[in-house]
Amino acid sequence: MPRNQPTARQRRLGAELRKMREAAGVTARRAAELIGTNPIQMSQVEAGKAGISEARLRHMASQYACFDTALIDALVAMATERGKGWWEEYRGVLAHGALDLAELEHHATYMRTLQASYVPGLLQTEGYIRALMAYTIPPLPPEHLDALVSFRVRRQRVLSQDATVVFSAMIHESVLRTRVADRKVAREQLAFILEQSEQPNVAIRVIPFDVDGFGGAGDSMLYVGGPVPKLDTAQIDAMHGSVWVDAESGLTRYRALLDKAEGSSLAVEASRDFIHRIAQDT
């Protein structure tokens, strides 16, 4: 039975299988013949609407002459996952994109983010989240707002439950000085960022106002490392919703932008001192 609403991870698996097929110069009809299925089923697999077994996926890769063992193993892991993540509790309550983001973070090998507008979601306090969501037009119903807040707070567990996942955040000074609510919320938010920065797998850098040569104020993004570089993902927030990038050309561009921004940021220890001074001024 085809999935009505495949997740971003399921769609990514299908897209990678399609890329593999196209790189081999094999038509979808011929690919279906090679693995003993029909073109409709092949189309559903490549759209993420149908699953695929490990045996069939490995046979497919061999027919496509793909010898990237690490990539194939990673795709098999995606195809054979069992069980549902905690975010499924919110299905039917929150937008699919929010659940996809939680799943993406859950499977990350590392994360890098650049934020010139808001505190990164994984570093936001409940007060900060509520203030941001209260700015939504039209206003959110109380029960929906509560669900959004609890969901975002729960996402933050990914940083404490798996200390092997390195989270590197570059935050512009304007973000730290902007009060989305009142002085109390601002102080709590700065204190929480400092608290999180003490975790061994969390590195926070500040891009100060007076740094020369920083033109990336419009480049806010999240870059999530996959089990192999070909499965990396860049996620960019926009007014119309999130944009997900997985094409190699796009990933190369966003990695370069993050590297350039890092060159404009203070070192980790200097950033902590910088945030302390802002907190004292707030």
C-alpha positions as CSV (number, residue, x, y, z in Angstrom):
1,M,0.0,0.0,0.0
2,P,1.6,3.3,-1.1
3,R,2.4,5.8,1.7
4,N,0.1,8.9,1.5
5,Q,2.6,11.2,3.2
6,P,6.2,9.9,3.1
7,T,8.6,11.6,5.4
8,A,11.5,13.7,4.2
9,R,13.8,10.8,5.1
10,Q,11.8,8.3,3.1
11,R,11.7,10.7,0.1
12,R,15.5,11.2,0.4
13,L,16.0,7.4,0.2
14,G,14.0,7.3,-2.9
15,A,15.7,10.3,-4.4
16,E,19.2,8.7,-3.8
17,L,18.1,5.5,-5.5
18,R,16.9,7.5,-8.4
19,K,20.2,9.4,-8.6
20,M,22.0,6.1,-8.5
21,R,19.9,4.7,-11.4
22,E,20.3,7.9,-13.5
23,A,24.0,7.9,-12.9
24,A,24.1,4.4,-14.4
25,G,22.1,5.4,-17.4
26,V,19.3,3.0,-16.6
27,T,15.7,3.8,-17.4
28,A,13.1,3.2,-14.7
29,R,11.4,0.5,-16.8
30,R,14.6,-1.3,-17.2
31,A,15.5,-1.0,-13.5
32,A,12.1,-2.5,-12.6
33,E,12.9,-5.5,-14.9
34,L,16.4,-5.9,-13.3
35,I,15.0,-6.3,-9.8
36,G,11.8,-8.2,-10.7
37,T,9.2,-5.5,-10.1
38,N,7.0,-3.3,-12.3
39,P,7.5,0.4,-13.3
40,I,4.7,1.6,-11.0
41,Q,6.3,0.0,-8.0
42,M,9.7,1.4,-9.0
43,S,8.2,4.9,-9.3
44,Q,6.7,4.6,-5.8
45,V,10.0,3.5,-4.4
46,E,11.9,6.4,-5.9
47,A,9.2,8.8,-4.7
48,G,9.5,7.5,-1.1
49,K,5.9,6.1,-1.3
50,A,6.9,2.5,-1.0
51,G,9.6,0.7,0.9
52,I,12.3,-1.6,-0.4
53,S,14.0,-4.7,1.2
54,E,17.7,-4.9,1.9
55,A,18.2,-7.7,-0.6
56,R,16.5,-5.8,-3.4
57,L,18.3,-2.6,-2.6
58,R,21.7,-4.3,-2.7
59,H,20.8,-6.1,-5.9
60,M,19.7,-2.8,-7.4
61,A,23.0,-1.2,-6.5
62,S,25.0,-4.0,-8.1
63,Q,22.9,-3.7,-11.3
64,Y,23.7,0.0,-11.3
65,A,27.4,-0.8,-10.8
66,C,27.5,1.3,-7.6
67,F,30.5,0.2,-5.6
68,D,30.3,2.9,-2.9
69,T,29.9,0.4,0.0
70,A,29.5,3.1,2.7
71,L,26.7,4.8,0.8
72,I,24.9,1.5,0.1
73,D,25.1,0.5,3.8
74,A,23.7,3.9,4.8
75,L,20.8,3.5,2.3
76,V,20.1,0.0,3.6
77,A,20.0,1.4,7.2
78,M,17.5,4.0,6.0
79,A,15.4,1.4,4.2
80,T,15.3,-1.1,7.1
81,E,14.6,1.1,10.0
82,R,12.1,-0.2,12.5
83,G,10.1,1.6,15.1
84,K,8.9,5.2,15.2
85,G,10.7,8.2,16.8
86,W,9.3,10.3,19.6
87,W,8.2,13.0,17.0
88,E,5.4,10.6,15.8
89,E,3.5,11.6,18.9
90,Y,3.0,15.0,17.3
91,R,1.8,13.7,13.9
92,G,-1.6,15.1,13.1
93,V,-0.9,18.0,15.5
94,L,2.1,19.8,14.0
95,A,3.1,20.3,10.4
96,H,5.0,17.5,8.6
97,G,8.0,19.7,8.1
98,A,8.5,20.0,11.9
99,L,8.5,16.3,12.3
100,D,10.9,15.9,9.4
101,L,13.3,18.3,11.1
102,A,13.3,16.4,14.4
103,E,13.9,13.2,12.5
104,L,16.8,14.8,10.5
105,E,18.4,16.0,13.8
106,H,17.9,12.6,15.4
107,H,20.0,10.9,12.6
108,A,22.6,13.6,12.4
109,T,26.3,12.8,12.7
110,Y,27.0,16.5,13.3
111,M,25.2,19.8,12.9
112,R,26.4,23.3,11.9
113,T,24.2,26.3,12.0
114,L,24.5,30.0,11.1
115,Q,21.8,32.3,12.6
116,A,21.5,36.0,12.0
117,S,17.8,36.3,12.8
118,Y,16.9,34.1,15.8
119,V,18.6,32.0,18.4
120,P,19.0,28.4,16.9
121,G,16.0,26.2,17.8
122,L,18.1,23.7,19.7
123,L,19.2,26.6,22.0
124,Q,15.9,28.4,22.6
125,T,14.3,28.6,26.1
126,E,10.6,28.0,26.6
127,G,10.0,31.8,27.1
128,Y,11.9,32.6,23.9
129,I,9.9,30.0,21.9
130,R,6.6,31.3,23.3
131,A,7.5,34.9,22.4
132,L,8.4,33.9,18.9
133,M,5.3,31.9,18.3
134,A,3.1,34.6,19.8
135,Y,4.3,36.9,17.0
136,T,2.5,34.6,14.5
137,I,-0.3,36.1,12.5
138,P,-3.1,35.0,12.9
139,P,-2.5,34.0,16.5
140,L,-2.1,30.3,17.3
141,P,-4.7,28.6,19.4
142,P,-3.4,28.0,22.9
143,E,-3.3,24.2,22.5
144,H,-1.3,24.4,19.3
145,L,1.1,26.9,20.8
146,D,1.7,24.5,23.8
147,A,2.4,21.6,21.4
148,L,4.9,23.7,19.4
149,V,6.7,24.7,22.6
150,S,6.9,21.2,24.0
151,F,8.0,19.8,20.7
152,R,10.8,22.3,20.3
153,V,12.0,21.8,23.8
154,R,12.0,18.1,23.4
155,R,14.1,18.4,20.2
156,Q,16.9,19.8,22.4
157,R,17.4,16.4,24.0
158,V,19.4,15.4,20.9
159,L,22.3,17.4,22.2
160,S,22.4,15.8,25.7
161,Q,21.4,12.2,24.8
162,D,24.1,11.7,22.2
163,A,27.3,13.6,23.1
164,T,29.0,12.3,20.0
165,V,26.9,14.5,17.8
166,V,28.8,17.8,17.6
167,F,26.6,20.9,17.3
168,S,28.4,24.0,16.1
169,A,26.5,27.3,16.2
170,M,27.5,30.6,14.8
171,I,25.2,33.4,16.1
172,H,25.3,37.0,15.1
173,E,25.5,39.6,17.8
174,S,22.2,41.1,16.7
175,V,20.4,37.9,17.6
176,L,21.8,38.0,21.1
177,R,20.8,41.6,21.6
178,T,17.3,41.4,20.1
179,R,14.5,41.1,22.7
180,V,11.8,38.9,21.3
181,A,10.0,39.3,24.7
182,D,11.2,41.2,27.8
183,R,14.4,41.7,29.7
184,K,13.7,38.6,31.9
185,V,13.3,36.3,28.9
186,A,16.4,37.8,27.3
187,R,18.5,37.1,30.4
188,E,17.2,33.6,30.7
189,Q,18.0,33.0,27.0
190,L,21.5,34.2,27.3
191,A,22.1,32.2,30.4
192,F,20.8,29.1,28.7
193,I,23.1,29.5,25.7
194,L,26.0,29.8,28.1
195,E,24.9,26.7,29.9
196,Q,24.6,24.7,26.7
197,S,28.0,25.9,25.6
198,E,29.5,24.0,28.5
199,Q,28.5,20.7,27.0
200,P,31.5,19.0,25.4
201,N,29.7,18.5,22.0
202,V,28.4,22.1,21.7
203,A,30.5,24.8,20.3
204,I,29.1,28.3,20.1
205,R,30.7,31.2,18.3
206,V,29.6,34.9,18.0
207,I,29.9,37.1,15.0
208,P,30.2,40.6,16.4
209,F,28.8,43.8,14.9
210,D,32.3,45.3,14.4
211,V,33.8,42.4,12.4
212,D,35.0,43.4,9.0
213,G,33.9,41.6,5.8
214,F,30.8,39.8,7.0
215,G,28.1,39.9,4.3
216,G,26.2,36.8,5.4
217,A,23.4,38.4,7.4
218,G,20.9,36.7,5.1
219,D,22.4,33.3,5.1
220,S,20.8,31.6,8.2
221,M,20.8,27.9,7.8
222,L,21.2,24.5,9.4
223,Y,23.6,22.0,7.9
224,V,23.2,18.4,9.0
225,G,25.9,15.7,8.4
226,G,24.7,12.3,7.3
227,P,26.4,8.9,7.7
228,V,28.2,9.7,4.5
229,P,28.7,13.1,2.9
230,K,26.4,12.3,0.0
231,L,23.6,12.1,2.6
232,D,24.2,15.5,4.1
233,T,21.3,18.0,4.2
234,A,21.0,21.8,4.4
235,Q,17.8,23.2,5.8
236,I,16.9,26.9,5.3
237,D,14.0,28.7,6.9
238,A,11.9,30.9,4.7
239,M,8.6,32.8,5.0
240,H,6.8,30.2,3.0
241,G,8.3,27.3,4.9
242,S,11.5,25.3,5.1
243,V,13.7,24.6,2.1
244,W,15.7,21.4,2.1
245,V,18.8,21.1,-0.1
246,D,20.5,17.8,-0.9
247,A,22.0,18.3,-4.3
248,E,25.8,18.2,-4.2
249,S,26.2,21.6,-5.8
250,G,24.0,23.2,-3.1
251,L,25.7,21.4,-0.3
252,T,29.1,22.5,-1.5
253,R,27.9,26.1,-1.6
254,Y,26.4,26.0,2.0
255,R,29.5,24.3,3.4
256,A,31.6,27.1,1.9
257,L,29.3,29.8,3.3
258,L,29.5,28.2,6.8
259,D,33.3,28.1,6.5
260,K,33.4,31.8,5.5
261,A,31.1,32.8,8.4
262,E,33.3,30.8,10.8
263,G,36.2,32.9,9.7
264,S,34.3,36.0,10.8
265,S,33.4,34.6,14.2
266,L,35.1,34.8,17.5
267,A,36.8,31.7,19.0
268,V,34.6,29.6,21.3
269,E,36.1,30.8,24.6
270,A,36.1,34.4,23.4
271,S,32.5,34.0,22.4
272,R,31.5,32.8,25.9
273,D,33.1,36.0,27.3
274,F,31.3,38.1,24.7
275,I,27.9,36.6,25.6
276,H,28.7,37.1,29.3
277,R,29.2,40.9,28.6
278,I,26.0,41.1,26.7
279,A,24.1,39.4,29.5
280,Q,25.5,42.0,31.9
281,D,24.3,44.8,29.7
282,T,20.8,43.3,29.3
